[in-house]
Amino acid sequence: MTQPKQSTIIVNGTEHEWPEKEIVYQQVVNLAYDGNPPTGENITFNVAYFKGQSDQEGFLGPNSKPLHVRDGMEFRVKHSTRS
């Protein structure tokens, strides 16, 4: 049986091997913070992506549809505190 192709994605400058065809917001946030993102009722995350399908760029939110992963795709994740 053939192993599924993994894609290399870059999250906040760190390469990660991603075995799935799609990725969702919470998975990107978890990768950005090594599975331990900051928590609290006022913490929000901004997830931007680059080099998507057809060189797409955009933002991924908690209610976004799963995003198709492309080898070399980049994500930038920042957290902020709402006041």
N, CA, C and O atoms as a Tinker XYZ file with bonds, in Angstrom:
   332  protein
     1  N      0.843000   -1.180000    0.000000    73     2
     2  CA     0.000000    0.000000    0.000000    64     1     3
     3  C      0.887000    1.242000    0.000000    63     2     4     5
     4  O      1.885000    1.291000    0.719000    81     3
     5  N      0.538000    2.222000   -0.783000    73     3     6
     6  CA     1.323000    3.446000   -0.904000    64     5     7
     7  C      0.982000    4.409000    0.227000    63     6     8     9
     8  O     -0.185000    4.598000    0.572000    81     7
     9  N      2.020000    5.011000    0.795000    73     7    10
    10  CA     1.823000    6.017000    1.830000    64     9    11
    11  C      1.272000    7.293000    1.190000    63    10    12    13
    12  O      1.713000    7.667000    0.103000    81    11
    13  N      0.314000    7.972000    1.840000    73    11    14
    14  CA    -0.175000    9.233000    1.293000    64    13    15
    15  C      0.959000   10.265000    1.297000    63    14    16    17
    16  O      1.797000   10.274000    2.199000    81    15
    17  N      0.973000   11.122000    0.291000    73    15    18
    18  CA     2.009000   12.144000    0.182000    64    17    19
    19  C      1.808000   13.184000    1.281000    63    18    20    21
    20  O      0.703000   13.681000    1.494000    81    19
    21  N      2.889000   13.496000    1.965000    73    19    22
    22  CA     2.832000   14.544000    2.963000    64    21    23
    23  C      3.262000   15.852000    2.315000    63    22    24    25
    24  O      4.098000   15.870000    1.412000    81    23
    25  N      2.685000   16.928000    2.784000    73    23    26
    26  CA     3.074000   18.257000    2.330000    64    25    27
    27  C      3.870000   18.917000    3.434000    63    26    28    29
    28  O      3.633000   18.675000    4.618000    81    27
    29  N      4.807000   19.743000    3.043000    73    27    30
    30  CA     5.531000   20.550000    4.014000    64    29    31
    31  C      4.865000   21.910000    4.053000    63    30    32    33
    32  O      4.787000   22.605000    3.040000    81    31
    33  N      4.378000   22.292000    5.245000    73    31    34
    34  CA     3.805000   23.614000    5.431000    64    33    35
    35  C      4.677000   24.371000    6.423000    63    34    36    37
    36  O      5.399000   23.768000    7.218000    81    35
    37  N      4.605000   25.677000    6.371000    73    35    38
    38  CA     5.426000   26.517000    7.238000    64    37    39
    39  C      4.492000   27.338000    8.108000    63    38    40    41
    40  O      3.663000   28.095000    7.603000    81    39
    41  N      4.630000   27.186000    9.417000    73    39    42
    42  CA     3.792000   27.910000   10.368000    64    41    43
    43  C      4.709000   28.754000   11.243000    63    42    44    45
    44  O      5.539000   28.228000   11.985000    81    43
    45  N      4.548000   30.062000   11.145000    73    43    46
    46  CA     5.394000   31.009000   11.894000    64    45    47
    47  C      6.883000   30.699000   11.712000    63    46    48    49
    48  O      7.661000   30.757000   12.664000    81    47
    49  N      7.264000   30.372000   10.481000    73    47    50
    50  CA     8.667000   30.148000   10.154000    64    49    51
    51  C      9.188000   28.744000   10.424000    63    50    52    53
    52  O     10.350000   28.460000   10.132000    81    51
    53  N      8.365000   27.861000   10.970000    73    51    54
    54  CA     8.781000   26.495000   11.278000    64    53    55
    55  C      8.112000   25.514000   10.319000    63    54    56    57
    56  O      6.897000   25.557000   10.124000    81    55
    57  N      8.911000   24.633000    9.723000    73    55    58
    58  CA     8.366000   23.637000    8.803000    64    57    59
    59  C      7.692000   22.501000    9.571000    63    58    60    61
    60  O      8.172000   22.060000   10.615000    81    59
    61  N      6.572000   22.045000    9.027000    73    59    62
    62  CA     5.830000   20.914000    9.583000    64    61    63
    63  C      5.429000   20.009000    8.429000    63    62    64    65
    64  O      5.021000   20.487000    7.371000    81    63
    65  N      5.545000   18.706000    8.632000    73    63    66
    66  CA     5.032000   17.755000    7.656000    64    65    67
    67  C      3.546000   17.573000    7.938000    63    66    68    69
    68  O      3.159000   17.276000    9.068000    81    67
    69  N      2.710000   17.751000    6.911000    73    67    70
    70  CA     1.266000   17.630000    7.085000    64    69    71
    71  C      0.753000   16.487000    6.218000    63    70    72    73
    72  O      0.871000   16.547000    4.994000    81    71
    73  N      0.184000   15.441000    6.830000    73    71    74
    74  CA    -0.211000   14.242000    6.088000    64    73    75
    75  C     -1.584000   14.324000    5.420000    63    74    76    77
    76  O     -1.922000   13.459000    4.613000    81    75
    77  N     -2.368000   15.330000    5.735000    73    75    78
    78  CA    -3.733000   15.413000    5.227000    64    77    79
    79  C     -3.837000   16.379000    4.049000    63    78    80    81
    80  O     -2.950000   17.203000    3.830000    81    79
    81  N     -4.925000   16.269000    3.298000    73    79    82
    82  CA    -5.140000   17.140000    2.140000    64    81    83
    83  C     -5.679000   18.505000    2.540000    63    82    84    85
    84  O     -5.558000   19.472000    1.788000    81    83
    85  N     -6.281000   18.581000    3.735000    73    83    86
    86  CA    -6.880000   19.826000    4.202000    64    85    87
    87  C     -6.428000   20.120000    5.625000    63    86    88    89
    88  O     -5.939000   19.250000    6.346000    81    87
    89  N     -6.613000   21.383000    6.000000    73    87    90
    90  CA    -6.284000   21.802000    7.355000    64    89    91
    91  C     -7.329000   22.822000    7.794000    63    90    92    93
    92  O     -7.870000   23.560000    6.970000    81    91
    93  N     -7.609000   22.860000    9.088000    73    91    94
    94  CA    -8.577000   23.815000    9.627000    64    93    95
    95  C     -7.876000   24.745000   10.616000    63    94    96    97
    96  O     -6.757000   24.487000   11.060000    81    95
    97  N     -8.553000   25.803000   10.937000    73    95    98
    98  CA    -8.063000   26.870000   11.817000    64    97    99
    99  C     -7.399000   26.329000   13.089000    63    98   100   101
   100  O     -6.250000   26.666000   13.376000    81    99
   101  N     -8.113000   25.495000   13.849000    73    99   102
   102  CA    -7.587000   25.033000   15.138000    64   101   103
   103  C     -6.319000   24.201000   14.973000    63   102   104   105
   104  O     -5.439000   24.237000   15.834000    81   103
   105  N     -6.218000   23.457000   13.882000    73   103   106
   106  CA    -5.004000   22.676000   13.636000    64   105   107
   107  C     -3.805000   23.594000   13.393000    63   106   108   109
   108  O     -2.704000   23.314000   13.868000    81   107
   109  N     -4.012000   24.681000   12.661000    73   107   110
   110  CA    -2.921000   25.640000   12.413000    64   109   111
   111  C     -2.512000   26.311000   13.716000    63   110   112   113
   112  O     -1.321000   26.462000   13.986000    81   111
   113  N     -3.486000   26.717000   14.525000    73   111   114
   114  CA    -3.191000   27.343000   15.818000    64   113   115
   115  C     -2.389000   26.377000   16.692000    63   114   116   117
   116  O     -1.409000   26.781000   17.319000    81   115
   117  N     -2.792000   25.123000   16.738000    73   115   118
   118  CA    -2.068000   24.129000   17.547000    64   117   119
   119  C     -0.631000   23.945000   17.055000    63   118   120   121
   120  O      0.285000   23.816000   17.868000    81   119
   121  N     -0.424000   23.932000   15.740000    73   119   122
   122  CA     0.940000   23.820000   15.215000    64   121   123
   123  C      1.771000   25.041000   15.601000    63   122   124   125
   124  O      2.948000   24.913000   15.935000    81   123
   125  N      1.167000   26.209000   15.556000    73   123   126
   126  CA     1.891000   27.448000   15.871000    64   125   127
   127  C      2.386000   27.472000   17.315000    63   126   128   129
   128  O      3.427000   28.059000   17.610000    81   127
   129  N      1.646000   26.842000   18.200000    73   127   130
   130  CA     1.982000   26.880000   19.626000    64   129   131
   131  C      2.324000   25.503000   20.178000    63   130   132   133
   132  O      2.134000   25.248000   21.368000    81   131
   133  N      2.827000   24.614000   19.326000    73   131   134
   134  CA     3.240000   23.267000   19.745000    64   133   135
   135  C      2.175000   22.554000   20.573000    63   134   136   137
   136  O      2.482000   21.882000   21.558000    81   135
   137  N      0.919000   22.714000   20.157000    73   135   138
   138  CA    -0.172000   22.030000   20.834000    64   137   139
   139  C     -0.613000   22.658000   22.136000    63   138   140   141
   140  O     -1.469000   22.104000   22.828000    81   139
   141  N     -0.040000   23.818000   22.493000    73   139   142
   142  CA    -0.370000   24.459000   23.759000    64   141   143
   143  C     -0.612000   25.963000   23.552000    63   142   144   145
   144  O      0.136000   26.785000   24.082000    81   143
   145  N     -1.650000   26.327000   22.786000    73   143   146
   146  CA    -1.896000   27.749000   22.547000    64   145   147
   147  C     -2.361000   28.455000   23.819000    63   146   148   149
   148  O     -2.944000   27.829000   24.704000    81   147
   149  N     -2.102000   29.757000   23.907000    73   147   150
   150  CA    -2.599000   30.517000   25.059000    64   149   151
   151  C     -4.123000   30.379000   25.146000    63   150   152   153
   152  O     -4.801000   30.278000   24.124000    81   151
   153  N     -4.642000   30.376000   26.343000    73   151   154
   154  CA    -6.083000   30.236000   26.530000    64   153   155
   155  C     -6.615000   31.381000   27.375000    63   154   156   157
   156  O     -5.857000   32.094000   28.033000    81   155
   157  N     -7.896000   31.539000   27.346000    73   155   158
   158  CA    -8.572000   32.578000   28.120000    64   157   159
   159  C     -9.697000   33.138000   27.281000    63   158   160   161
   160  O     -9.676000   33.060000   26.053000    81   159
   161  N    -10.677000   33.701000   27.956000    73   159   162
   162  CA   -11.852000   34.170000   27.227000    64   161   163
   163  C    -11.560000   35.360000   26.332000    63   162   164   165
   164  O    -12.333000   35.626000   25.412000    81   163
   165  N    -10.483000   36.079000   26.563000    73   163   166
   166  CA   -10.179000   37.257000   25.747000    64   165   167
   167  C     -9.082000   37.014000   24.713000    63   166   168   169
   168  O     -8.659000   37.953000   24.039000    81   167
   169  N     -8.618000   35.784000   24.577000    73   167   170
   170  CA    -7.558000   35.466000   23.614000    64   169   171
   171  C     -8.190000   35.166000   22.251000    63   170   172   173
   172  O     -9.111000   34.356000   22.149000    81   171
   173  N     -7.687000   35.826000   21.216000    73   171   174
   174  CA    -8.120000   35.535000   19.848000    64   173   175
   175  C     -6.878000   35.278000   19.001000    63   174   176   177
   176  O     -5.777000   35.707000   19.345000    81   175
   177  N     -7.069000   34.575000   17.893000    73   175   178
   178  CA    -5.963000   34.257000   16.996000    64   177   179
   179  C     -6.275000   34.756000   15.595000    63   178   180   181
   180  O     -7.389000   34.592000   15.099000    81   179
   181  N     -5.283000   35.366000   14.964000    73   179   182
   182  CA    -5.382000   35.763000   13.569000    64   181   183
   183  C     -4.507000   34.808000   12.778000    63   182   184   185
   184  O     -3.316000   34.676000   13.061000    81   183
   185  N     -5.088000   34.140000   11.786000    73   183   186
   186  CA    -4.368000   33.162000   10.974000    64   185   187
   187  C     -4.410000   33.625000    9.517000    63   186   188   189
   188  O     -5.466000   33.625000    8.885000    81   187
   189  N     -3.259000   34.015000    8.999000    73   187   190
   190  CA    -3.138000   34.394000    7.591000    64   189   191
   191  C     -2.417000   33.270000    6.861000    63   190   192   193
   192  O     -1.548000   32.609000    7.428000    81   191
   193  N     -2.783000   33.056000    5.595000    73   191   194
   194  CA    -2.092000   32.040000    4.815000    64   193   195
   195  C     -1.648000   32.613000    3.479000    63   194   196   197
   196  O     -2.245000   33.547000    2.945000    81   195
   197  N     -0.576000   32.019000    2.957000    73   195   198
   198  CA     0.051000   32.459000    1.722000    64   197   199
   199  C      0.440000   31.227000    0.907000    63   198   200   201
   200  O      0.630000   30.145000    1.463000    81   199
   201  N      0.555000   31.390000   -0.385000    73   199   202
   202  CA     0.979000   30.314000   -1.295000    64   201   203
   203  C      0.011000   29.141000   -1.287000    63   202   204   205
   204  O      0.428000   27.986000   -1.366000    81   203
   205  N     -1.293000   29.439000   -1.191000    73   203   206
   206  CA    -2.315000   28.403000   -1.269000    64   205   207
   207  C     -2.544000   27.992000   -2.713000    63   206   208   209
   208  O     -1.752000   28.327000   -3.594000    81   207
   209  N     -3.628000   27.268000   -2.955000    73   207   210
   210  CA    -3.977000   26.862000   -4.310000    64   209   211
   211  C     -3.985000   28.089000   -5.211000    63   210   212   213
   212  O     -4.553000   29.118000   -4.848000    81   211
   213  N     -3.368000   27.992000   -6.371000    73   211   214
   214  CA    -3.286000   29.102000   -7.337000    64   213   215
   215  C     -2.696000   30.359000   -6.689000    63   214   216   217
   216  O     -3.089000   31.479000   -7.014000    81   215
   217  N     -1.748000   30.157000   -5.768000    73   215   218
   218  CA    -1.094000   31.251000   -5.036000    64   217   219
   219  C     -2.063000   32.124000   -4.249000    63   218   220   221
   220  O     -1.838000   33.322000   -4.077000    81   219
   221  N     -3.133000   31.514000   -3.778000    73   219   222
   222  CA    -4.121000   32.200000   -2.969000    64   221   223
   223  C     -3.519000   32.714000   -1.673000    63   222   224   225
   224  O     -2.599000   32.112000   -1.118000    81   223
   225  N     -4.049000   33.831000   -1.197000    73   223   226
   226  CA    -3.717000   34.366000    0.120000    64   225   227
   227  C     -5.026000   34.704000    0.805000    63   226   228   229
   228  O     -6.024000   34.994000    0.145000    81   227
   229  N     -5.020000   34.666000    2.131000    73   227   230
   230  CA    -6.244000   35.022000    2.833000    64   229   231
   231  C     -6.130000   34.769000    4.314000    63   230   232   233
   232  O     -5.036000   34.610000    4.856000    81   231
   233  N     -7.266000   34.735000    4.954000    73   231   234
   234  CA    -7.336000   34.527000    6.390000    64   233   235
   235  C     -8.198000   33.312000    6.677000    63   234   236   237
   236  O     -9.182000   33.046000    5.987000    81   235
   237  N     -7.810000   32.586000    7.702000    73   235   238
   238  CA    -8.529000   31.397000    8.136000    64   237   239
   239  C     -9.107000   31.703000    9.508000    63   238   240   241
   240  O     -8.384000   32.142000   10.402000    81   239
   241  N    -10.398000   31.477000    9.679000    73   239   242
   242  CA   -11.050000   31.756000   10.959000    64   241   243
   243  C    -11.649000   30.495000   11.550000    63   242   244   245
   244  O    -11.657000   29.445000   10.908000    81   243
   245  N    -12.153000   30.596000   12.776000    73   243   246
   246  CA   -12.692000   29.426000   13.452000    64   245   247
   247  C    -13.895000   28.807000   12.726000    63   246   248   249
   248  O    -14.173000   27.621000   12.900000    81   247
   249  N    -14.599000   29.586000   11.925000    73   247   250
   250  CA   -15.768000   29.067000   11.212000    64   249   251
   251  C    -15.503000   28.883000    9.719000    63   250   252   253
   252  O    -16.431000   28.629000    8.951000    81   251
   253  N    -14.235000   29.009000    9.302000    73   251   254
   254  CA   -13.885000   28.835000    7.891000    64   253   255
   255  C    -13.989000   27.379000    7.478000    63   254   256   257
   256  O    -13.852000   26.473000    8.301000    81   255
   257  N    -14.233000   27.165000    6.186000    73   255   258
   258  CA   -14.211000   25.811000    5.646000    64   257   259
   259  C    -12.770000   25.304000    5.675000    63   258   260   261
   260  O    -11.838000   26.108000    5.690000    81   259
   261  N    -12.572000   23.988000    5.684000    73   259   262
   262  CA   -11.206000   23.452000    5.621000    64   261   263
   263  C    -10.481000   23.984000    4.383000    63   262   264   265
   264  O    -11.081000   24.162000    3.324000    81   263
   265  N     -9.214000   24.227000    4.536000    73   263   266
   266  CA    -8.389000   24.803000    3.487000    64   265   267
   267  C     -7.558000   23.700000    2.842000    63   266   268   269
   268  O     -6.928000   22.906000    3.541000    81   267
   269  N     -7.555000   23.648000    1.522000    73   267   270
   270  CA    -6.756000   22.654000    0.806000    64   269   271
   271  C     -5.276000   22.980000    1.000000    63   270   272   273
   272  O     -4.857000   24.116000    0.777000    81   271
   273  N     -4.489000   21.998000    1.411000    73   271   274
   274  CA    -3.065000   22.195000    1.696000    64   273   275
   275  C     -2.252000   22.023000    0.421000    63   274   276   277
   276  O     -2.505000   21.121000   -0.379000    81   275
   277  N     -1.287000   22.892000    0.249000    73   275   278
   278  CA    -0.357000   22.843000   -0.877000    64   277   279
   279  C      1.062000   22.806000   -0.306000    63   278   280   281
   280  O      1.360000   23.501000    0.665000    81   279
   281  N      1.922000   22.007000   -0.899000    73   279   282
   282  CA     3.307000   21.917000   -0.447000    64   281   283
   283  C      3.942000   23.308000   -0.488000    63   282   284   285
   284  O      3.850000   24.000000   -1.503000    81   283
   285  N      4.582000   23.721000    0.599000    73   283   286
   286  CA     5.226000   25.023000    0.681000    64   285   287
   287  C      4.310000   26.137000    1.162000    63   286   288   289
   288  O      4.726000   27.293000    1.237000    81   287
   289  N      3.086000   25.807000    1.484000    73   287   290
   290  CA     2.125000   26.797000    1.964000    64   289   291
   291  C      2.609000   27.381000    3.284000    63   290   292   293
   292  O      3.203000   26.679000    4.103000    81   291
   293  N      2.351000   28.668000    3.484000    73   291   294
   294  CA     2.809000   29.347000    4.696000    64   293   295
   295  C      1.627000   29.893000    5.490000    63   294   296   297
   296  O      0.628000   30.347000    4.931000    81   295
   297  N      1.775000   29.833000    6.812000    73   295   298
   298  CA     0.767000   30.373000    7.727000    64   297   299
   299  C      1.467000   31.279000    8.731000    63   298   300   301
   300  O      2.573000   30.988000    9.187000    81   299
   301  N      0.810000   32.370000    9.062000    73   299   302
   302  CA     1.290000   33.246000   10.137000    64   301   303
   303  C      0.175000   33.364000   11.155000    63   302   304   305
   304  O     -0.948000   33.761000   10.846000    81   303
   305  N      0.523000   33.006000   12.376000    73   303   306
   306  CA    -0.478000   32.992000   13.458000    64   305   307
   307  C     -0.025000   33.972000   14.537000    63   306   308   309
   308  O      1.115000   33.920000   14.999000    81   307
   309  N     -0.927000   34.861000   14.928000    73   307   310
   310  CA    -0.660000   35.808000   16.022000    64   309   311
   311  C     -1.836000   35.753000   16.972000    63   310   312   313
   312  O     -2.983000   35.589000   16.559000    81   311
   313  N     -1.533000   35.894000   18.256000    73   311   314
   314  CA    -2.630000   35.969000   19.195000    64   313   315
   315  C     -2.715000   37.383000   19.763000    63   314   316   317
   316  O     -1.728000   38.117000   19.800000    81   315
   317  N     -3.899000   37.739000   20.198000    73   315   318
   318  CA    -4.090000   39.049000   20.818000    64   317   319
   319  C     -5.100000   38.900000   21.945000    63   318   320   321
   320  O     -5.801000   37.894000   22.055000    81   319
   321  N     -5.153000   39.914000   22.762000    73   319   322
   322  CA    -6.087000   39.925000   23.874000    64   321   323
   323  C     -7.110000   41.031000   23.622000    63   322   324   325
   324  O     -6.759000   42.200000   23.461000    81   323
   325  N     -8.364000   40.639000   23.591000    73   323   326
   326  CA    -9.427000   41.636000   23.431000    64   325   327
   327  C     -9.610000   42.349000   24.761000    63   326   328   329
   328  O     -9.562000   41.732000   25.825000    81   327
   329  N     -9.820000   43.647000   24.685000    73   327   330
   330  CA   -10.071000   44.384000   25.946000    64   329   331
   331  C    -11.417000   45.029000   25.929000    63   330   332
   332  O    -11.800000   45.687000   26.897000    81   331
